[in-house]
């Protein structure tokens, strides 16, 4: 068959199958997408988060948002921007049919901070920590690159995705943005940039404290400029919006799917006592581990009993495992990757001791009793207070405390997770429900 004949044959087949498709749609009451809808589906939702480090809470929130978009908008591509794009791509693999993971905004903020730091005079550079570089200076550099890809040509492909292939921008929740982590905090300006370039932008469920005064003004300006901004704790909300005009108080973003599929099955054989200890933010890790032992002894946990140890960052639970074993218990590790792939090991009837925020939140929401330890004033005490506001009734215990409290109960109404789901979804409706 000649080339012209092949072309005519291909056109005839296409015409035939288009006709069959129209008849099928008409018979089944299916309305084909409009040209406007097809155009919308060609542009992407852009998420900014902190998956890939990995840290359980950040991975959980990222996975829940990607799963949500796979449910409500599976035909629209999703671009997920984080610092550790390679590990994040593996962690998020298979959750959305059109997911791409990049590090454009996260890397620009890191690179710009380093450039600003190196530009300081030698005497200032030796006496100035890089964390004190003004966030607004990092933002100015980053947004300049977004407006002129030649300013950061190594990231031109990612910059073009933002400029040419993005329909909206969403900075998802977590506690990864605060004054000490100035490069992370600078990512917020991407929402302001997007809004000014015709892309609606939302920031949801962030924990920002501690913030210094200069950074409060910076975040407040962003909250005023974008479609919606919410914080998961009262101090963060009040710091940037004391009159509550531009910022709302929200549940943690992990509730976006009402925690469906987050836990291990109800019949999973789990220890009755669980611990999660974080040592990197305490001055005396041995004192924290000693207090863990004191709490378990006060709770009359029998010698030889299996105790579950939840790992939120790889390798961060080894010292707790050794301490438990040396005091006669049988530690049983729940590695981070298993938490993500199989589920979180909480079920009613357990008692928990946790320094970390998300284990406290998920276990209490499941109905587990427990106690929490705040390991860094101004940061983790704000986190745990947010969990209490969301429904936990756990008791607090302090390192070195002699009169150790009994574990307090979890959520009085575990079904509040559905109300939280609806609240979170209402905030992002301008992005994901507009058709």
PyMOL commands that set and color helices and strands:
alter all, ss='L'
color gray80, all
select helices_A, chain A and resi 3-27+35-41+56-72+85-91+104-118+122-127+130-132+135-147+149-165+182-196+213-225+234-240+253-257+285-298+318-326+336-341+357-365+380-390+416-432
alter helices_A, ss='H'
color red, helices_A
select strands_A, chain A and resi 44-48+78-81+99-102+166-171+200-206+228-231+248-249+273-276+306-310+330-334+351-354+369-372+395-396
alter strands_A, ss='S'
color yellow, strands_A
deselect
rebuild
show_as cartoon
